[in-house]
């Protein structure tokens, strides 16, 4: 079985969205590894003195128990174009350290910066983020994500985004795409105009 991991935003010594990370972390340990004993990430993660300032990716790798905690300087990735790619049998319901299926799809992006993945005819996620779509009034997120991201869950609970079935055929109903993950909130996410989305 592939180990799993959580990526948590660490900014100036503060870990973000910990309640959502704890929930996914413990749900995955139960569903994937059959472990019912809950752990609290804030009791496991010790932030080194050298990582108290700036933005870092706190990567927690785990199987039934935590194997490794790393602090990686955040290097923002520019995304200004997307390509639709398709894979019917892709599985990323858990945050596997083995990302070979995603890597294969990402390699098909051509001259575009990132991808939007289609599974069974439905829009899911990008390479490393959940997708949002703006129709001029509201932001919508596909109700068919590969992975239920922690940022996505928080924004849904706060009513800032809403779920919708999104297909390549109805992309014309939207004006732009945003990408969110643990490091990208709605305030600083990449936003791509629909003119820069390469349709199949």
C-alpha positions in Angstrom: 0.0 0.0 0.0 1.2 3.5 -0.9 1.9 5.7 2.1 -0.3 8.8 2.2 0.6 12.4 3.0 -0.8 15.7 4.1 0.5 19.1 2.9 -0.2 21.8 5.4 0.5 25.5 5.0 2.9 26.9 7.5 3.1 30.7 7.4 5.2 32.7 9.9 5.0 29.8 12.4 1.3 29.1 12.1 -0.2 25.9 10.7 -3.4 26.6 8.6 -6.7 24.6 8.4 -5.5 22.1 11.0 -9.1 20.9 11.9 -9.7 20.0 8.2 -6.3 18.3 7.9 -6.9 16.3 11.1 -10.3 15.2 9.9 -8.9 13.9 6.5 -5.8 12.5 8.1 -7.7 10.4 10.6 -10.5 9.4 8.1 -7.9 8.2 5.7 -6.0 6.2 8.4 -9.3 4.5 9.2 -10.6 3.9 5.7 -7.3 3.1 4.0 -5.2 1.5 6.7 -8.0 0.2 9.1 -6.6 2.2 12.0 -9.3 3.6 14.4 -6.9 5.3 16.9 -7.0 9.1 16.2 -4.0 11.3 16.2 -3.7 15.1 16.4 -1.3 16.6 13.9 -0.6 19.6 16.2 0.7 17.2 18.8 3.0 15.5 16.2 4.4 18.5 14.3 7.2 20.4 15.9 8.1 23.6 14.0 11.9 24.1 13.9 13.3 27.5 14.8 14.5 28.1 11.3 11.0 27.7 9.9 9.2 30.3 12.0 9.3 33.0 9.3 8.1 32.7 5.7 5.8 30.2 4.0 6.5 26.5 4.0 4.9 23.3 2.9 4.7 21.1 5.9 4.5 17.6 4.5 3.4 14.8 6.8 4.0 11.3 5.4 2.1 8.5 7.1 0.9 4.9 7.0 -1.0 3.8 10.1 1.4 6.2 12.0 3.4 9.3 10.9 6.6 8.3 9.2 8.1 11.7 8.4 7.5 15.5 8.8 9.3 17.8 6.3 9.3 21.6 5.9 9.8 22.6 2.3 10.0 26.3 1.3 7.0 27.3 -0.7 7.9 28.2 -4.3 4.7 29.5 -6.0 4.1 28.0 -9.4 2.7 30.2 -12.2 -0.4 28.8 -13.8 -2.0 30.9 -16.6 -3.2 28.2 -19.0 -4.9 24.7 -18.7 -5.3 21.7 -20.9 -8.1 19.2 -20.6 -6.9 15.6 -20.3 -8.8 12.4 -19.8 -8.3 9.2 -17.8 -11.2 6.9 -16.9 -9.5 4.7 -14.4 -7.7 7.3 -12.4 -7.9 6.9 -8.6 -6.7 9.6 -6.2 -9.4 9.5 -3.5 -6.6 9.4 -0.9 -3.5 11.6 -1.0 -1.1 8.9 -2.1 2.6 9.5 -2.2 2.5 7.5 -5.4 1.3 10.1 -7.9 2.3 8.2 -11.1 -1.2 8.5 -12.7 -1.3 12.2 -12.1 2.3 12.6 -13.3 1.4 10.8 -16.5 -1.5 13.1 -17.2 0.6 16.2 -16.3 3.2 15.1 -18.9 0.4 15.5 -21.5 -0.1 19.2 -20.9 2.0 20.3 -23.9 2.6 24.0 -23.9 0.0 24.7 -21.2 1.0 25.2 -17.6 -1.4 22.7 -16.0 -4.2 20.3 -16.6 -7.9 19.8 -15.9 -8.7 16.1 -15.5 -11.8 14.5 -16.9 -13.0 11.2 -15.5 -16.2 9.5 -16.7 -17.1 12.6 -18.6 -16.9 14.9 -15.6 -14.4 17.7 -14.7 -12.5 16.7 -11.5 -9.2 18.4 -10.4 -6.0 19.9 -11.7 -2.6 18.2 -11.2 -2.3 19.4 -7.6 -5.4 21.5 -6.8 -9.1 21.5 -6.7 -10.8 23.6 -9.4 -13.2 26.5 -9.1 -15.3 28.0 -11.9 -16.8 31.5 -11.8 -20.0 32.1 -13.7 -20.1 35.9 -13.2 -21.9 35.7 -9.8 -20.7 32.7 -7.9 -17.7 30.3 -7.6 -18.5 26.7 -8.2 -16.5 23.5 -7.7 -17.0 20.2 -9.4 -19.1 17.7 -7.3 -16.8 15.0 -8.8 -13.4 15.8 -7.3 -10.6 13.2 -7.4 -9.6 14.4 -3.9 -11.7 16.3 -1.4 -9.1 19.0 -0.6 -9.0 20.6 2.8 -9.2 24.1 1.4 -12.2 23.0 -0.7 -14.0 21.6 2.3 -13.4 24.8 4.4 -14.7 27.0 1.6 -17.8 24.8 1.1 -18.6 24.9 4.8 -18.1 28.7 4.8 -20.5 29.1 1.9 -17.9 30.8 -0.3 -18.1 28.2 -3.0 -20.8 25.8 -4.1 -20.8 22.3 -5.7 -22.0 21.7 -9.2 -21.8 19.0 -11.9 -19.4 20.3 -14.5 -18.6 18.7 -17.8 -16.5 19.8 -20.8 -19.7 20.6 -22.6 -20.8 23.2 -20.0 -17.5 25.0 -19.6 -18.9 27.7 -21.9 -21.1 28.8 -19.0 -18.1 30.0 -17.0 -15.8 33.0 -17.3 -12.7 31.9 -15.4 -11.1 29.0 -13.5 -9.4 29.2 -10.1 -7.1 26.6 -8.5 -7.1 26.0 -4.7 -5.1 23.7 -2.5 -3.5 23.9 1.0 -1.2 26.7 -0.1 -3.6 28.5 -2.5 -6.6 30.2 -0.9 -9.1 32.2 -2.9 -7.2 35.4 -2.1 -4.0 34.2 -3.8 -5.0 31.4 -6.1 -4.1 31.3 -9.8 -7.0 32.5 -11.9 -7.2 31.5 -15.6 -9.5 33.0 -18.2 -11.6 30.5 -20.2 -9.8 31.6 -23.3 -6.7 30.0 -21.9 -8.3 26.6 -21.3 -7.5 24.2 -24.1 -10.6 22.0 -24.8 -10.3 18.4 -26.0 
